[in-house]
Amino acid sequence: MMHVIIGGGAAGITAAREIRGWQPDAQIVMICADEQVHSRCMLHKYLSHERTAEELDFTEEGFFDKNRIVQIHDRVVSVDTEKKEVSLASERQIAYDRLLIATGADSVIPPVGDLRKAENVFGLRHLSDAQKIDRMAETSDEILIIGAGLVGLDAAYGLLERGKKVTVVEMAPRILPVQLDEHGAKAYQELFEKAGVTFRLGCRAQNAACGADNRIHSVELDSGETIACDMIIVAAGVRPSSGFLENSGIKSERGIEVTSRMETNVKDVYAAGDVTGLSGIWPNAMKQGKMAARNMCGIKPGPGVDTEYTDTFAAKNTINFFGLETLCLGALQPEEGDEVLVEEDMHIYRRAILREGKVRGILLQGDISNSGIWQYIIKNEIDVSGKGKNLFRLTFADYFGTGERGKYVWTF
């Protein structure tokens, strides 16, 4: 059996490890455009020079040799699902019996002025992106970052460590608009500003023209202000990396469409991770890769062996800048009709989103030590009606104490 995996991120690596566990004699080929495995969550550590490229590798030493996985460093240009072949940029064809697409997502550069053609404009999604940014940062003092989400702030944090002047532009009225509310975001904004970052919120880039050197040296905002810059990092969104699937017959719009078994609409082709658009967090990508691998191997479900991805608990973000920790679980923003409970003091901030008596989301800032109970409550849809602010005092003892044992089932 020949298993071909396109992509070497969390989903692809997990799938390869799982396949080898179930099929010791199968052939496994992994095709990656990047030269080495790396954690994209740690790219800012590379920008700050806290870690080398090799130190971003999250696999154990000798992983590919031990698991007898053939690595091919090349770019996939097309997939022929009738011939069951993958074509590479080097004009090489790789045949497969089972194919897993785990190519992740790519940064989106908006069509504003010359942003898409300037040589000093970058996304930050892959190690190759970070390496290009790192090289240009050697001769760049003023950095403009478009987007104040996690990726944008990671980039800002990393470049601050190198003494760069950083300006962040965000069209929302606050930073981290998807993850945090106004209060939680303000705490981080103040820390970044104290470190020297300038924010321009509630506005967007309107025009950016290349100079004779094919670089952009200033960006005009829709507020009328012009920001000088030596380099631009765009962190304003991503799209699934699936352009090579054109004419393959594999359905892909906002992401590759998959079943709970991670199967695409084409027989023997599977997908997992960000390329599916299901969830942008590391643990879920790993779980999707594992489920895809088991089904690629034809494993039947049984006691202790799941073969379907049914985790709807998609949102989980841990944020830590300047020593301030925040954990977001479940729904990140309230909907109309939701009840929002808040508790805060000088050191902590907690916010719970309740819908029909059940916690749909929790935000913990300053102290995230009791996060396990919230994962349990949200995922198992525990009714917490009538708890009020005592909700924030709940512990596992409330569900596994006298008379309660067995009422709820731990599913993590």
C-alpha positions as CSV (number, residue, x, y, z in Angstrom):
1,M,0.0,0.0,0.0
2,M,1.4,3.4,-1.0
3,H,0.3,6.3,1.2
4,V,1.2,9.8,-0.1
5,I,0.8,12.8,2.2
6,I,1.0,16.3,0.9
7,G,2.1,18.6,3.7
8,G,4.3,18.3,6.8
9,G,2.5,20.2,9.4
10,A,0.6,19.0,12.5
11,A,-2.0,17.0,10.5
12,G,0.4,15.4,8.1
13,I,3.0,14.4,10.6
14,T,0.4,12.9,12.9
15,A,-1.2,11.0,10.0
16,A,2.2,9.6,9.0
17,R,2.9,8.4,12.6
18,E,-0.5,6.9,12.8
19,I,-0.3,5.0,9.5
20,R,3.1,3.5,10.5
21,G,1.5,2.3,13.7
22,W,-1.3,0.5,11.9
23,Q,0.6,-0.7,8.8
24,P,4.3,-1.5,9.6
25,D,5.0,-2.6,6.0
26,A,3.2,0.2,4.1
27,Q,5.0,2.7,2.0
28,I,4.7,6.3,3.2
29,V,5.8,9.3,1.1
30,M,5.5,12.9,2.4
31,I,5.8,15.8,0.0
32,C,6.6,19.2,1.5
33,A,7.4,22.5,-0.1
34,D,9.4,23.6,3.0
35,E,12.9,22.2,3.6
36,Q,12.1,21.1,7.1
37,V,9.3,20.4,9.6
38,H,8.4,23.4,11.7
39,S,5.8,24.7,14.1
40,R,4.1,27.7,12.6
41,C,3.0,28.7,16.1
42,M,6.7,29.3,16.9
43,L,7.6,31.4,13.9
44,H,7.8,34.6,15.9
45,K,10.5,32.9,18.0
46,Y,12.5,32.6,14.8
47,L,12.0,36.3,14.0
48,S,13.2,37.3,17.5
49,H,16.2,34.9,17.1
50,E,15.2,33.0,20.2
51,R,15.1,29.8,18.2
52,T,16.9,28.6,15.1
53,A,15.0,27.0,12.2
54,E,16.1,23.5,13.4
55,E,14.7,24.3,16.9
56,L,11.2,24.8,15.3
57,D,11.0,21.2,14.4
58,F,8.4,19.5,16.6
59,T,9.3,15.9,15.6
60,E,11.6,13.7,17.6
61,E,15.1,13.2,16.3
62,G,15.3,10.7,13.5
63,F,11.5,10.7,13.0
64,F,11.5,10.0,9.3
65,D,14.2,7.3,9.4
66,K,12.6,5.5,12.4
67,N,9.2,5.5,10.7
68,R,10.6,4.7,7.2
69,I,9.0,7.8,5.7
70,V,10.3,9.1,2.4
71,Q,10.6,12.8,2.3
72,I,10.3,14.8,-1.0
73,H,11.0,18.5,-0.8
74,D,9.1,19.8,-3.8
75,R,5.9,21.7,-4.7
76,V,2.8,19.9,-5.8
77,V,1.3,21.4,-9.0
78,S,-1.6,19.1,-9.7
79,V,-3.4,15.9,-8.7
80,D,-4.8,13.4,-11.2
81,T,-7.4,11.4,-9.3
82,E,-8.1,9.1,-12.3
83,K,-4.5,8.1,-12.7
84,K,-3.9,8.4,-8.9
85,E,-0.9,10.5,-9.5
86,V,0.6,13.6,-7.9
87,S,2.6,15.9,-10.2
88,L,5.5,18.0,-8.8
89,A,7.1,21.2,-9.9
90,S,10.2,19.1,-10.8
91,E,8.0,17.3,-13.4
92,R,8.1,14.2,-11.3
93,Q,5.0,12.0,-10.8
94,I,4.2,10.2,-7.6
95,A,1.7,7.4,-7.7
96,Y,-0.6,6.7,-4.7
97,D,-3.1,4.2,-3.4
98,R,-4.3,6.5,-0.7
99,L,-3.7,10.3,-0.7
100,L,-3.9,12.7,2.2
101,I,-3.9,16.5,1.5
102,A,-2.7,18.4,4.6
103,T,-1.2,21.5,3.0
104,G,-2.6,24.0,5.5
105,A,-3.4,27.5,4.5
106,D,-1.6,30.5,3.0
107,S,-1.6,34.2,3.9
108,V,-3.9,36.4,1.9
109,I,-2.4,39.6,0.6
110,P,-5.2,42.1,-0.2
111,P,-5.4,43.7,-3.6
112,V,-4.4,47.2,-2.3
113,G,-2.1,49.2,-4.5
114,D,1.1,47.3,-5.1
115,L,1.0,45.1,-2.0
116,R,0.9,41.9,-4.1
117,K,3.9,42.7,-6.2
118,A,6.3,44.6,-3.9
119,E,9.4,42.7,-2.9
120,N,9.2,43.9,0.7
121,V,5.7,42.6,1.5
122,F,5.3,39.3,3.2
123,G,2.8,37.0,4.8
124,L,3.8,34.9,7.9
125,R,2.5,31.4,7.6
126,H,5.5,29.2,6.7
127,L,9.2,28.9,7.7
128,S,10.1,30.3,4.3
129,D,8.0,33.4,5.0
130,A,9.9,33.9,8.3
131,Q,13.2,33.4,6.7
132,K,12.5,36.1,4.1
133,I,11.3,38.5,6.8
134,D,14.3,37.7,8.9
135,R,16.7,38.5,6.1
136,M,15.0,41.8,5.2
137,A,14.7,42.8,8.9
138,E,18.5,43.1,8.9
139,T,18.2,46.3,6.8
140,S,14.8,47.4,7.9
141,D,14.1,49.7,10.9
142,E,10.4,50.6,10.4
143,I,8.0,47.7,10.1
144,L,4.3,48.0,9.2
145,I,2.1,45.1,10.2
146,I,-1.4,44.9,8.7
147,G,-3.7,42.9,11.0
148,A,-3.8,42.8,14.8
149,G,-4.8,39.2,15.2
150,L,-2.6,36.5,16.8
151,V,-0.2,36.3,13.7
152,G,0.2,40.0,13.5
153,L,0.9,40.4,17.2
154,D,3.3,37.4,17.1
155,A,5.2,39.2,14.3
156,A,5.2,42.5,16.3
157,Y,6.4,40.7,19.4
158,G,9.2,38.9,17.6
159,L,10.5,42.1,15.9
160,L,10.3,44.2,19.0
161,E,12.9,41.9,20.5
162,R,15.3,43.1,17.7
163,G,14.7,46.8,18.4
164,K,12.5,47.5,15.4
165,K,10.0,50.3,15.3
166,V,6.6,48.6,14.7
167,T,3.3,50.1,13.6
168,V,0.2,47.8,13.5
169,V,-2.9,48.7,11.4
170,E,-6.2,47.0,12.2
171,M,-9.6,47.7,10.7
172,A,-11.4,46.6,13.8
173,P,-11.7,49.0,16.8
174,R,-9.5,46.8,19.0
175,I,-6.6,44.3,18.7
176,L,-7.3,40.6,18.7
177,P,-10.9,41.3,17.6
178,V,-11.8,37.6,17.0
179,Q,-10.4,36.2,20.3
180,L,-11.0,38.9,22.9
181,D,-13.5,41.4,24.1
182,E,-12.7,45.1,24.6
183,H,-11.4,44.6,28.2
184,G,-9.1,41.7,27.4
185,A,-7.8,43.3,24.3
186,K,-7.0,46.6,26.1
187,A,-4.7,44.8,28.6
188,Y,-2.5,43.6,25.7
189,Q,-2.7,46.8,23.8
190,E,-1.3,48.7,26.8
191,L,1.6,46.2,27.2
192,F,2.5,46.5,23.5
193,E,2.3,50.2,23.5
194,K,4.5,50.3,26.6
195,A,7.0,48.3,24.6
196,G,7.0,50.7,21.8
197,V,4.4,49.5,19.3
198,T,2.1,52.1,17.7
199,F,-1.5,51.0,16.8
200,R,-3.8,52.5,14.2
201,L,-7.2,50.9,14.9
202,G,-10.5,51.3,13.0
203,C,-8.7,52.0,9.7
204,R,-7.2,50.1,6.8
205,A,-4.6,50.4,4.1
206,Q,-6.0,52.4,1.1
207,N,-3.0,52.8,-1.2
208,A,0.6,51.6,-1.4
209,A,2.8,52.3,-4.4
210,C,6.1,50.8,-5.3
211,G,9.2,53.0,-5.7
212,A,11.8,52.5,-8.4
213,D,13.4,49.8,-6.3
214,N,10.1,47.7,-6.4
215,R,9.6,48.3,-2.7
216,I,6.8,50.2,-0.8
217,H,8.1,52.9,1.4
218,S,4.9,54.3,2.8
219,V,1.2,53.2,3.0
220,E,-1.8,55.5,2.9
221,L,-4.6,54.7,5.3
222,D,-8.3,55.4,4.7
223,S,-8.0,57.8,7.7
224,G,-5.8,60.0,5.5
225,E,-2.6,59.3,7.5
226,T,0.5,58.0,5.7
227,I,2.7,55.5,7.5
228,A,6.4,55.2,6.5
229,C,7.9,51.7,6.4
230,D,10.8,49.7,5.2
231,M,9.0,46.4,5.3
232,I,5.3,45.2,5.4
233,I,3.9,42.0,7.0
234,V,0.3,41.2,6.1
235,A,-1.5,39.2,8.7
236,A,-5.1,39.9,7.6
237,G,-6.4,36.4,6.9
238,V,-5.6,33.1,5.3
239,R,-7.0,30.8,2.6
240,P,-6.7,27.0,2.3
241,S,-3.7,26.0,0.3
242,S,-5.5,24.1,-2.4
243,G,-4.9,25.8,-5.7
244,F,-3.1,22.8,-7.1
245,L,-6.5,20.9,-7.0
246,E,-7.9,22.7,-10.0
247,N,-9.4,20.1,-12.4
248,S,-8.8,17.3,-9.9
249,G,-12.5,16.8,-9.2
250,I,-11.9,17.3,-5.5
251,K,-14.5,19.6,-4.1
252,S,-13.0,22.7,-2.5
253,E,-14.5,26.1,-1.9
254,R,-13.7,27.7,1.5
255,G,-11.8,24.5,2.2
256,I,-11.7,20.9,1.0
257,E,-15.0,19.3,1.8
258,V,-14.7,16.2,3.9
259,T,-16.9,13.7,5.8
260,S,-16.5,12.9,9.5
261,R,-14.0,10.2,8.3
262,M,-11.9,13.0,6.6
263,E,-12.8,11.6,3.2
264,T,-13.2,13.9,0.2
265,N,-15.7,13.4,-2.5
266,V,-13.1,11.4,-4.5
267,K,-12.4,7.8,-3.5
268,D,-9.1,7.2,-1.7
269,V,-8.4,10.9,-1.2
270,Y,-8.5,12.4,2.3
271,A,-7.8,15.8,3.7
272,A,-7.0,17.2,7.2
273,G,-5.9,20.3,9.0
274,D,-6.3,24.0,7.9
275,V,-6.9,23.0,4.2
276,T,-10.3,21.7,5.2
277,G,-11.3,25.0,6.8
278,L,-12.6,23.0,9.8
279,S,-10.4,24.4,12.6
280,G,-7.3,26.5,12.8
281,I,-5.9,25.1,16.0
282,W,-3.1,22.6,16.5
283,P,-4.8,19.8,18.6
284,N,-7.7,19.6,16.1
285,A,-5.4,19.4,13.1
286,M,-3.6,16.5,14.8
287,K,-6.9,14.7,15.6
288,Q,-8.1,15.2,12.0
289,G,-4.8,13.7,10.8
290,K,-5.2,10.7,13.1
291,M,-8.8,10.0,11.9
292,A,-7.7,10.4,8.3
293,A,-4.8,8.0,8.8
294,R,-7.0,5.3,10.4
295,N,-9.5,5.4,7.5
296,M,-6.7,5.4,5.0
297,C,-5.6,2.1,6.6
298,G,-9.1,0.7,6.6
299,I,-9.3,0.5,10.4
300,K,-12.7,-0.3,11.8
301,P,-14.1,1.5,14.8
302,G,-14.1,-0.3,18.1
303,P,-13.5,0.1,21.8
304,G,-11.0,2.9,22.3
305,V,-10.6,3.3,18.5
306,D,-12.4,6.2,16.9
307,T,-12.4,6.7,13.1
308,E,-14.6,9.8,12.9
309,Y,-13.8,13.4,13.6
310,T,-16.8,14.8,15.5
311,D,-15.1,17.4,17.6
312,T,-17.1,20.6,17.4
313,F,-15.2,22.2,20.2
314,A,-13.2,24.1,17.7
315,A,-12.2,27.3,19.4
316,K,-9.3,27.2,21.8
317,N,-6.6,29.8,21.9
318,T,-3.8,30.4,24.4
319,I,-2.3,33.8,24.3
320,N,0.8,34.9,26.2
321,F,2.5,38.3,25.6
322,F,4.7,40.0,28.1
323,G,3.9,37.3,30.7
324,L,0.1,38.0,30.6
325,E,-1.7,34.7,29.9
326,T,-5.1,34.4,28.4
327,L,-7.1,31.3,27.5
328,C,-10.2,31.4,25.2
329,L,-12.4,28.3,25.0
330,G,-15.5,27.6,22.9
331,A,-17.5,30.5,21.5
332,L,-15.3,33.6,21.3
333,Q,-18.0,36.2,20.8
334,P,-21.5,36.3,22.2
335,E,-24.6,36.1,20.0
336,E,-27.8,38.0,20.4
337,G,-29.7,36.7,23.4
338,D,-26.6,35.3,25.2
339,E,-26.0,36.0,28.8
340,V,-22.5,37.4,29.6
341,L,-21.1,37.0,33.1
342,V,-17.9,39.0,34.0
343,E,-15.7,38.9,37.0
344,E,-12.5,40.9,37.5
345,D,-10.0,42.3,40.1
346,M,-6.5,43.7,39.9
347,H,-5.0,40.5,38.7
348,I,-7.6,38.4,36.8
349,Y,-10.4,38.9,34.3
350,R,-13.0,36.2,33.5
351,R,-15.9,36.3,31.1
352,A,-18.4,33.5,30.5
353,I,-20.9,33.3,27.6
354,L,-24.1,31.4,28.5
355,R,-26.7,30.3,26.1
356,E,-29.8,28.4,27.3
357,G,-28.2,27.7,30.6
358,K,-25.0,26.3,29.2
359,V,-21.6,27.8,28.9
360,R,-20.7,28.3,25.3
361,G,-17.5,30.2,25.8
362,I,-15.0,31.2,28.5
363,L,-12.2,33.8,28.5
364,L,-9.7,33.6,31.4
365,Q,-7.0,36.3,31.6
366,G,-4.3,36.5,34.3
367,D,-4.9,33.0,35.7
368,I,-5.6,30.1,33.5
369,S,-4.8,27.4,36.0
370,N,-8.4,26.1,36.3
371,S,-9.0,25.7,32.5
372,G,-9.6,21.9,32.6
373,I,-13.1,22.3,34.2
374,W,-14.1,24.7,31.5
375,Q,-13.2,22.3,28.7
376,Y,-15.2,19.7,30.5
377,I,-18.3,21.9,31.1
378,I,-18.4,23.4,27.5
379,K,-17.7,20.2,25.6
380,N,-20.2,18.1,27.7
381,E,-22.8,20.9,27.6
382,I,-23.3,20.9,31.3
383,D,-26.3,22.9,32.5
384,V,-25.1,25.6,34.9
385,S,-28.4,27.5,35.2
386,G,-28.7,29.5,38.4
387,K,-25.0,29.5,39.3
388,G,-24.6,33.3,38.7
389,K,-21.1,34.5,39.4
390,N,-20.5,31.4,41.5
391,L,-20.0,29.8,38.1
392,F,-16.4,31.0,38.3
393,R,-15.9,28.9,41.5
394,L,-16.8,25.6,39.9
395,T,-14.3,22.7,40.2
396,F,-14.3,19.0,39.3
397,A,-15.5,18.3,42.8
398,D,-18.9,19.8,41.8
399,Y,-19.3,17.0,39.3
400,F,-17.4,14.1,40.7
401,G,-18.1,14.5,44.4
402,T,-20.5,12.4,46.5
403,G,-23.6,11.5,44.6
404,E,-22.4,12.9,41.4
405,R,-19.8,10.3,40.2
406,G,-20.9,8.7,37.0
407,K,-23.5,11.4,36.2
408,Y,-21.2,12.9,33.5
409,V,-18.6,11.2,31.4
410,W,-15.1,12.6,30.9
411,T,-14.5,12.5,27.2
412,F,-11.0,14.1,26.8
